[in-house]
Amino acid sequence: AVMKRNFFLISLLSTIGPGAKPFSTLITFDVDGTLVSSSPGWEKGAHGRSFVHAVDTVLGGKSGTAFPVRTIPEILEKHEFHGSTDGLILLRLARKTLGSSFTFSDTRSKVDEMMKEMFNFVSSCEDSEVARGIAPLPGVLQTLKTLASERHNKGGEKVACGLVTGNVEGIASWNFGYWC
């Protein structure tokens, strides 16, 4: 359920209050490559480090020792994480880290716990650390500000904007709130 919920998470950026007209237009945005660009070094930022931290914290006790601290690109091939949801990246990291002791059903049951650990880790970091390695693409901030100030289209119908992401919900919300 967590994977499905996070994969198609739509967090409305405009509020529709009681008595408000229903919106007729929904504009959704992906995150990486649409709103922000991940630059070299993203894996050393808070979000990138939170994956390894979560796997180590939640599953590390299974092996009896802490795992060596490494970054995602040191553990996974680019095609194993680029464009993937946070939950899928966690499962792939767990498989690579635990090796032969990895069981999909056991680890999958821990995904919620690992996502919470990721959020807790990122929440404990300074804003500059969370923003490390990511930046809004040119024109994005102005476009979002324009959409926020003009919540009705030319016909006077309500326009809502949303974020569709595979990121842990709290991390995606922080990123959006920080840049916007």
C-alpha positions in Angstrom: 0.0 0.0 0.0 2.8 2.4 0.8 4.5 2.0 -2.6 1.2 2.7 -4.4 0.4 5.6 -2.2 3.8 7.3 -2.6 4.1 6.5 -6.3 1.0 8.5 -7.2 1.0 10.9 -4.3 -0.7 14.1 -5.4 -0.2 16.9 -2.9 -2.5 19.8 -3.8 -0.7 23.0 -3.8 -3.8 25.2 -3.9 -6.5 24.8 -1.2 -10.1 24.3 -2.0 -12.0 25.5 1.0 -15.7 25.0 2.1 -18.1 26.5 -0.4 -15.4 26.9 -3.0 -16.2 26.0 -6.6 -14.7 22.7 -7.6 -11.7 22.9 -9.8 -12.0 22.0 -13.4 -8.3 22.0 -14.3 -5.6 20.0 -12.5 -2.0 20.7 -13.4 0.5 18.1 -12.0 4.2 18.2 -12.0 6.9 15.6 -11.6 9.9 16.6 -9.5 13.3 15.7 -10.8 13.9 17.0 -14.3 10.6 19.0 -14.3 10.7 21.2 -11.2 14.2 20.6 -10.0 17.5 19.3 -11.3 19.7 17.0 -9.3 23.3 18.1 -9.7 26.5 16.1 -8.9 26.7 15.7 -5.1 22.9 15.1 -4.6 23.7 11.7 -3.0 25.7 13.4 -0.3 22.8 15.7 0.6 20.3 14.8 3.3 17.8 13.0 1.0 20.5 10.9 -0.7 22.1 9.9 2.6 18.7 9.2 4.2 18.3 6.0 2.1 21.5 4.3 3.4 20.7 5.6 6.9 17.2 4.1 6.8 18.4 0.7 5.5 21.2 0.6 8.1 18.9 1.7 11.0 15.9 -0.5 10.2 17.7 -3.6 8.8 21.2 -3.3 10.2 20.4 -5.2 13.3 19.5 -8.2 11.2 23.1 -8.7 10.3 24.4 -7.8 13.8 26.6 -5.0 12.6 26.2 -1.6 11.1 26.8 -1.4 7.4 29.7 0.7 6.0 28.5 4.2 5.1 28.4 4.5 1.4 26.4 6.6 -1.1 23.7 5.3 -3.4 25.9 5.4 -6.6 28.5 3.4 -4.7 25.9 0.6 -4.0 23.5 0.7 -7.0 24.0 1.1 -10.8 22.4 4.3 -12.1 19.5 2.4 -13.8 18.7 0.9 -10.4 17.9 4.3 -8.8 17.5 7.0 -11.5 13.7 7.7 -11.9 12.7 5.1 -9.3 10.4 5.7 -6.3 12.0 6.0 -2.9 10.4 2.7 -1.8 11.9 0.8 -4.8 15.3 2.4 -4.1 15.0 1.2 -0.5 14.2 -2.3 -1.6 17.1 -2.4 -4.0 19.5 -1.0 -1.4 18.3 -3.6 1.1 18.9 -6.4 -1.4 22.5 -5.2 -2.2 23.3 -4.5 1.4 22.0 -7.7 2.9 23.0 -10.0 0.1 22.1 -13.6 0.7 20.2 -12.8 3.9 17.8 -10.6 2.0 14.2 -11.8 1.8 11.8 -9.7 -0.2 8.8 -10.3 1.9 10.6 -9.5 5.2 12.2 -6.3 3.8 9.0 -5.2 2.0 7.2 -5.3 5.3 9.8 -2.8 6.7 9.4 -0.3 3.9 7.0 1.9 5.9 9.5 1.9 8.8 12.4 2.8 6.5 10.4 5.6 4.9 9.6 7.0 8.4 13.3 6.8 9.2 14.2 8.6 6.0 11.8 11.4 6.9 13.1 11.6 10.5 16.7 11.8 9.2 15.9 14.6 6.7 13.9 16.5 9.3 16.8 16.6 11.6 19.1 18.2 9.0 19.6 21.9 8.3 17.7 23.3 5.3 21.0 23.9 3.4 21.8 20.2 3.9 18.5 19.1 2.5 18.8 21.5 -0.5 22.3 20.3 -1.2 22.6 19.0 -4.8 19.2 20.1 -6.0 18.1 23.3 -7.6 14.9 24.6 -9.2 15.1 24.6 -13.0 15.0 28.0 -14.8 11.6 29.6 -14.8 10.0 27.1 -12.4 9.8 29.4 -9.4 8.2 32.2 -11.4 5.8 29.8 -13.1 4.7 28.3 -9.8 4.2 31.8 -8.3 2.1 32.8 -11.3 0.0 29.7 -11.0 -0.5 30.3 -7.2 -1.6 33.9 -7.8 -3.9 33.1 -10.7 -5.9 30.3 -9.4 -8.6 30.7 -12.0 -8.3 30.2 -15.7 -9.8 32.7 -18.2 -13.3 31.2 -17.8 -13.2 31.8 -14.1 -12.9 28.1 -13.3 -10.7 26.9 -10.5 -7.2 25.6 -11.4 -5.4 23.3 -8.9 -1.8 22.3 -9.0 -0.3 19.1 -7.7 2.9 17.3 -7.2 3.2 13.7 -8.4 6.2 12.0 -6.9 7.7 8.7 -5.7 9.5 10.5 -2.9 8.6 10.0 0.8 5.7 12.4 1.3 7.2 14.5 4.0 10.5 14.9 2.1 8.6 15.9 -1.1 6.5 18.5 0.9 9.7 19.9 2.4 11.4 20.3 -1.0 8.4 22.0 -2.5 7.9 24.3 0.5 11.6 25.2 0.5 11.8 26.2 -3.1 8.4 27.8 -3.4 
